[in-house]
Amino acid sequence: MPADRFHFHAGRILRRAALVFGLAIVLGAISPFEILFAPKAELWSRWQAYDSSSTAVIDHGAWEQFLKVYVSRGADGVNRVAYGRVTDADRRALGDYIAGLQQTAIDRFNRDQQRAFWIDLYNAATVRLILDHMPANSIVDIDISPGLFARGPWDRKLLNVAGESLSLNDIEHRILRPIWRDARIHYAVNCASVGCPDLQANAFTGANGEALLEAAARAFVNHRRGARVEDGRLIVSKIYAWFADDFGGGEAAVIGHLTRYAEEPLRKALEGRTAIDDYEYDWGLNGAGS
């Protein structure tokens, strides 16, 4: 392992371990192990290059077609993936799409194209991961990451882009979050879980990225797994605890973010609140019929 990669992983583990018990006390609903699995955004400078003048477009048509066939809204309002119905031909097409993305010279594109590229690559690779490990009840059970504190698949090098081996965590925490510094990224990348913001039924593109991010944020915040008030208590997704800094830092800032996207009656219920009462998350697989 190159020295910079070793230092990133070792440093991240040590920093998270040092903070874990104090944070666990503050965020009583969050277990120490869950805190360790919420990496900080730490830029991998290799991926900073882009071409602001580029008008080139990346084709996500194959991914769009896959999503149209296999993603549907469940009765519970959660987008579900029909993993069990994916044909061999469509699995091959998904693999070909991912292979094509990995051959893309991504530094030659503008930022909008790059954002869509990384989001779609993350989501397509996650779906392929689930398909490769079916039957599965939860992505957490796909325990293939290396390292003492690792859990699930997120640190396994599953991809290779422009000669660099990448994990899902690399894409989310070393590319998407630190480059774009946009909390809505959390509504775009999907971890194949019921508690996660939906896997969108459309591929992200350079043209639709902003609209999809806004729609995804609004949909999650106004679904009960995003935020709700029950018996006078404000209960929100653990995403807002794991990545509180991305949402402004602190519970009041998170509530401010929720209010921005909240519709009635949630908006009214958030008025005057400065504290969160509980956090929840469902790691169950987002499969159709699960």
C-alpha atoms as one frame of an Amber mdcrd trajectory, in Angstrom:
protein
   0.000   0.000   0.000   1.432   3.441  -0.934   2.456   5.543   2.045  -0.217
   8.211   1.538  -2.953   5.556   1.455  -1.633   3.903   4.617  -1.469   7.200
   6.450  -5.018   8.074   5.381  -6.514   4.844   6.697  -4.372   4.644   9.848
  -4.888   8.299  10.647  -8.620   8.072  10.105  -8.944   5.075  12.413  -6.893
   6.687  15.167  -8.776   9.970  14.984 -12.143   8.254  15.035 -11.102   5.970
  17.887  -9.909   8.932  19.934 -13.246  10.702  19.554 -15.561   7.744  19.696
 -16.470   7.580  23.367 -17.002  11.301  23.803 -19.171  11.471  20.716 -21.108
   8.395  21.752 -22.062  10.157  24.968 -23.167  13.289  23.123 -25.079  11.306
  20.504 -26.544   8.738  22.824 -28.470   6.987  20.083 -25.277   6.313  18.103
 -23.123   3.352  19.032 -19.315   3.660  19.217 -18.898   1.300  16.279 -21.254
   3.334  14.103 -19.200   6.455  14.767 -16.071   4.670  13.573 -17.842   3.874
  10.326 -18.634   7.524   9.488 -15.401   8.743   7.869 -14.414  12.366   7.719
 -14.217  14.090   4.347 -10.510  14.044   3.477  -9.614  15.072  -0.056  -7.632
  12.764  -2.311  -5.959  15.492  -4.356  -5.453  13.143  -7.317  -9.061  13.860
  -8.343  -9.094  17.658  -8.191  -8.334  18.173 -11.887 -11.189  19.174 -14.213
 -11.780  21.103 -17.439 -14.198  23.971 -16.914 -14.381  24.619 -20.672 -15.301
  21.047 -21.586 -18.693  20.425 -23.210 -18.158  16.652 -23.429 -20.960  14.497
 -22.049 -20.704  11.108 -20.334 -23.319   8.587 -21.458 -25.276   7.089 -18.559
 -27.975   5.586 -20.767 -27.265   1.969 -19.766 -27.591   2.829 -16.069 -30.774
   4.822 -16.762 -32.271   1.801 -18.497 -31.357  -0.495 -15.603 -32.953   1.867
 -13.098 -36.139   2.182 -15.129 -36.560  -1.587 -15.189 -35.587  -2.547 -11.655
 -36.283   0.423  -9.340 -39.822   1.121  -8.160 -41.516   2.885  -5.268 -42.619
   0.514  -2.517 -45.837   0.825  -0.504 -43.747   2.304   2.310 -42.575   5.143
   0.072 -39.040   3.731  -0.239 -37.522   3.100  -3.662 -36.903  -0.633  -3.939
 -34.573  -2.584  -6.222 -35.769  -5.879  -7.679 -32.398  -7.594  -7.233 -33.949
 -11.031  -7.596 -35.391 -10.240 -11.026 -32.210  -8.926 -12.673 -31.529 -11.024
 -15.746 -28.125 -12.361 -16.716 -28.163 -10.078 -19.759 -28.845  -7.016 -17.630
 -26.134  -7.997 -15.169 -23.701  -8.137 -18.054 -24.931  -4.766 -19.320 -24.438
  -3.307 -15.842 -20.923  -4.718 -15.737 -20.163  -3.276 -19.155 -21.428   0.140
 -18.054 -19.215   0.103 -14.944 -16.249  -1.079 -17.006 -16.796   1.772 -19.436
 -16.879   4.350 -16.654 -13.620   3.000 -15.286 -11.970   3.706 -18.646 -13.114
   7.342 -18.620 -10.460  10.062 -18.429 -12.576  11.896 -15.886 -10.187  14.826
 -15.400 -11.071  16.011 -18.942 -14.688  16.782 -17.997 -16.347  19.720 -16.260
 -17.482  19.590 -12.659 -21.154  18.839 -13.413 -20.198  15.829 -15.517 -17.732
  14.680 -12.874 -20.293  14.860 -10.074 -22.761  12.743 -12.028 -19.980  10.317
 -12.980 -18.933   9.642  -9.387 -22.498   9.386  -8.065 -23.587   6.963 -10.778
 -20.405   4.903 -10.497 -20.886   4.602  -6.721 -24.533   3.575  -7.052 -24.009
   1.167  -9.949 -21.082  -0.482  -8.166 -23.197  -0.856  -5.020 -26.004  -2.540
  -6.936 -23.514  -4.891  -8.597 -22.026  -5.654  -5.191 -25.421  -6.697  -3.854
 -26.108  -8.822  -6.922 -22.756 -10.554  -6.500 -23.568 -11.449  -2.891 -27.218
 -12.455  -3.126 -29.025 -13.605  -1.131 -28.302 -10.841   1.389 -30.382  -9.310
   4.147 -28.153  -6.275   4.601 -25.133  -4.715   2.938 -23.467  -4.683   6.361
 -23.340  -8.488   6.194 -21.095  -8.299   3.112 -18.082  -8.068   5.379 -15.243
  -7.875   2.867 -13.408  -4.701   3.912  -9.811  -5.044   5.140  -8.685  -3.660
   8.480  -9.238  -4.165  12.193 -12.098  -1.671  12.502 -13.629  -2.370   9.106
 -17.188  -3.531   8.607 -19.188  -4.155   5.466 -17.805  -3.666   1.947 -17.011
   0.048   1.872 -13.215  -0.102   2.169 -12.653  -2.943  -0.308 -11.050  -1.771
  -3.559 -13.816  -2.639  -5.999 -12.998  -0.267  -8.852 -10.089   1.099 -10.847
 -10.393   4.506 -12.491  -7.521   5.984 -14.482  -5.141   3.475 -12.958  -6.192
   4.157  -9.354  -7.840   1.487  -7.219 -10.911   2.847  -5.474 -13.296   1.786
  -2.747 -16.817   3.078  -2.236 -15.517   5.041   0.752 -12.865   6.630  -1.458
 -15.539   7.883  -3.841 -17.845   9.235  -1.168 -15.439  10.581   1.443 -12.314
  11.425  -0.536 -13.860  12.686  -3.774 -17.539  13.655  -3.643 -17.804  15.172
  -0.177 -14.518  17.122  -0.042 -14.633  18.409  -3.630 -18.256  19.515  -3.777
 -18.812  20.258  -0.073 -22.520  19.780  -0.593 -24.623  18.036   2.051 -27.008
  16.885  -0.665 -24.408  14.325  -1.743 -25.766  12.214   1.116 -29.126  12.112
  -0.647 -27.528  10.949  -3.895 -25.252   8.027  -2.985 -27.196   4.938  -2.022
 -26.006   2.211   0.366 -28.665  -0.363  -0.598 -30.449   0.060   2.736 -34.006
   0.991   3.666 -32.718   3.747   5.949 -30.656   5.319   3.179 -31.991   8.044
   0.897 -33.548   6.488  -2.183 -31.676   5.110  -5.137 -33.110   7.447  -7.750
 -35.051   5.977 -10.653 -33.032   8.199 -12.985 -29.320   8.299 -13.637 -27.537
  11.474 -12.608 -26.212  13.496 -15.520 -24.442  16.781 -15.910 -27.714  18.331
 -17.020 -30.089  17.004 -14.363 -27.737  16.796 -11.369 -28.900  19.915  -9.569
 -32.590  19.118  -9.998 -32.129  15.504  -8.864 -30.178  16.561  -5.764 -32.921
  18.984  -4.762 -35.668  16.431  -5.371 -33.780  13.722  -3.475 -33.219  16.011
  -0.481 -36.866  17.018  -0.329 -38.095  13.444  -0.692 -35.894  12.083   2.098
 -36.474  14.890   4.590 -40.235  14.536   4.200 -40.260  10.758   4.496 -40.542
   9.379   8.028 -37.075   7.816   7.843 -35.602  11.276   7.248 -37.397  13.278
   9.931 -40.642  13.061  11.875 -42.217  14.279  15.096 -43.983  11.651  17.197
 -45.466  12.289  20.643 -43.692  15.621  20.650 -40.277  14.066  19.984 -38.142
  14.874  16.939 -36.691  11.681  15.449 -34.290  11.920  12.503 -32.032   9.698
  10.440 -28.655   8.782  11.897 -27.153  10.287   8.746 -27.598  13.659  10.453
 -25.507  12.466  13.391 -22.849  10.577  11.453 -22.246  13.531   9.138 -23.434
  16.450  11.261 -20.558  18.663  10.071 -21.823  18.421   6.483 -25.199  19.747
   7.600 -23.774  22.756   9.411 -22.569  21.125  12.651 -24.764  20.658  15.706
 -28.426  19.836  16.131 -29.705  23.366  15.568 -27.944  23.490  12.185 -29.366
  20.095  11.223 -32.861  21.306  12.106 -32.241  24.390   9.984 -31.326  22.140
   7.074 -34.430  20.019   7.601 -36.611  23.127   7.721 -35.259  24.259   4.357
 -36.720  21.161   2.701 -39.636  20.373   5.004 -43.200  20.491   3.763 -46.296
  20.729   5.933 -46.964  19.366   8.505 -43.266  18.705   9.197 -42.285  22.335
   8.656 -44.753  23.475  11.310 -43.584  20.768  13.717 -39.956  21.943  13.392
 -40.727  25.538  14.345 -38.929  26.642  17.486 -36.966  23.402  17.886 -33.255
  23.468  18.610 -32.663  19.866  19.712 -33.121  16.362  18.324 -34.581  13.687
  20.569 -33.546  10.492  18.807 -31.828   9.015  15.746 -32.822   5.951  13.747
 -31.540   3.958  10.797 -32.679   0.743   9.111 -29.847  -1.337   7.595 -32.295
  -3.785   6.009 -31.751  -4.382   2.291 -33.752  -2.102  -0.019 -34.843  -5.054
  -2.096 -38.310  -5.329  -3.601 -40.437  -7.496  -1.354 -37.881  -7.432   1.490
